[in-house]
Amino acid sequence: MIVFPMQVLHIVLLTIHVTVASAELSFSKLKLLKCYMRTTMTQRILTRFAPVALESEVLEKIDYDDIIE
């Protein structure tokens, strides 16, 4: 009768390691996803502002009062 509780104990102990490892893996994947999202968002913003930086001379010549009126 003592053998049965020992088997249950072994199963529980082995299951805990797998559960902890899968939780750590999911947090690791979440961290990678967040890093990817930050990088792509930054890249999109830089891509949108690149023409403004490249055409700064043209932008300096624009009279914004005429555009507003």
N, C-alpha and C positions, 0 to 999 in steps of 0.2 A: 504494500500500500504506500510505502514511502517513495517508490519509484515513480508513480504517477505525478505527484506534485513536483518532483525534480524535472520531469519532462516538460511540464507546463512552465516551470521557471526558465528552462533553457529556451523554450519557444518565445517567451516574453522578452528575455534578454536579447535574443537574436533579432526580434522584431523592432525593438527600440532603436538599435543601431541603423537599421534600414530606414526607419521613419525619420530619424534625425538627419541622416544623409540626404534624403529626398527633400526635406525642408531647407537644408543648406543649399542644395542645388537650385531650388526654386528661387531663393533669395539671390543667388549668384546670377541666374538668368534675368531676374528683375533688374539687377544692377547693370548688366550689359545692355538691356533694353533701354533703360533710362539714359545711359551714356550715348547710345546710338541716337535716341530722339533729340538730345541736346545738340549733338554734332550736326544732325541734319537740319534742325531748326536754325542753328547759327549759319550754316551754309546757305540756306534759303535767304536769310536776311542779308548776308554779304552779297549774294548774287543780285538781289534787288537794288542794293545801294551802289553796286559797281558802276553802272552807267552814270550815276550822279557824280561819282568821283572822277570818272574819265572825262565827262563833259563839263567840268567846273568852269572853264572859260566861257562856254556858251551860256551857262546859268548866270554868270556875273553880268553879262550884257543884257539880260532880260529886264525889262521895266515892268515890275509887278503891278504898279498902279494902273497901267494900261490894261492888263489882264483882268484886274478886279472890276474895272469900269466896263 
